[in-house]
Amino acid sequence: MSRSPREVVEAWSIAFNRQDADALSALYAERAVNWQVNDQPLEGRAAICESFRHLFRAFPDIGHAIVNLLEEGEWAALEWDGWGTHRGEFVGHPPSGRSFRLRGCGFFQVRDGLIVLQRGYWDRFTWFDQIGLSI
């Protein structure tokens, strides 16, 4: 029996907070799409995994707390409160050593126990401003 969307997103949250890109990517279907606000969509499990690896190198203490987790049909909606410190190269910028705190939400479409589509919404300007990057 496959996991419900809520169970998949709970597992996603645990893997994200462990900065475990392999465990995260295992939760995505091979041809999944991850579309974060203001970015081009990432297509495929391998691209999604590499994106997480890059994020975790840049923010080795990144994490989040679940504020709300709702499920309806094959969808789960996650509201989160996140944090981290810019300690590695990120989008061409050297580490600033500055920390961030940010709220956002994500929508996960889950089929057969795997994420097929993820959409994330958060304020890039606030995030980049807190870590000293200009956009």
N, C-alpha and C positions, 0 to 999 in steps of 0.2 A: 504494500500500500504506500503510495507516495505521500509526501508531506504536504500539509495545507500551506497556502500562501503565508499565513501568519507564522507557522513553524519555520518556513524557509527564511523569512526576514529575521526572525529571532536568531537563527543560525548565522545569517549574514552579519548581524550586529555583533555577535560574539567573535566571529572571524575578523571583522574589521577592527574591533578593539584589541585583538591580539596582533594586528598588523600582519595577518597571514594571507598573502595574496593567493597562494595555492588553494587554500580552503575556500576562499571567496570565489575564485574562478570555477571551482567544482560545483558551485551552486547555480551557474549560468548554463543555459543550453548552448550547444556548439555555435549556433548562429544568432545568439542573443544580441540585442542592441542596448547600449547604455548611453542615454542622452542627458547630459548635465547642462544646466542653464548656461547660455552664452558660449557653448562649445559645439563643435561638430560631433555628431553621434559616433560612438565607438561601435564597430561592428565585429562581432565574433569574440569567442571566449579568450583567445590568445591576446587580442588587443586590449580587452578589458583587464586581463591579468597584468599585462605590462604597465597599464595606467596605474593600477594599484601599487605595483612595485615602485614606480617613480614617486608616487605620493608618499609612500612609507619611508623611502630614502630621504625625502625632503623634510618630512614631519614624523620622526621616529616615535614621538609620544602622542600622535594623533589618536583621538578617541571621541566617543559620543555617548550620551545617555538617551535612552528612549523616553520621550515625553508622552507620545501617544502612538499606538499601533492598532490600526483598524483593518478589518478584513471584510470584503464583499465579493462573493463569487471567486473569480480567479485573480483578484487584485488585493494587494495589501498596501496601506498608506502608512508611512512612518514619519512622524514628526520627531526631530532630534535636536539636541543641544550639544554642539561639538566644540572641541578645543585642540590645540596643538602648538608646537614651537617650530619655527622655520630654522632647521639645523643642517639642511643640505640643499644643493642646487635645485632650483624649481623654476620651470619655464624660462630658462636662460639667466636666472638671477642667482647670485651667490647667497648663502645663508645670511639672514639678518639677525638671527638669535631672538627675534621678537615673537611673542605668543599671540594667539588669537582666541576668541570666543565667539561663536556664531550659532544661530538657529537656522534650521531649514527643514525641508520635507522631501520625501521621495515616494514615488509610486512604483510598485513592482507588480508586473503581470507574471503569474506563475502558471505553468502548464506541466503536468506530469512531474511535479516536484522540482522543476527547474525554472529559473528566471528567464523569460524570453524577452522582456522589455523592462527597462528601468528608466524613469525620468526623475531628475533631481532639481529642486528649486531652492536657491539660496542666494544671498547678496554678495556677488563677487567684489563689488567696490568696497564694501565694509571689510571683507576678508583681506583683500590686498592692502587696503589702507592700514589695517592693524599690523600687518607684517612688514610694512614699509615698501611695498611695491606699487608702482603706478600702472594704470591700465590705459 
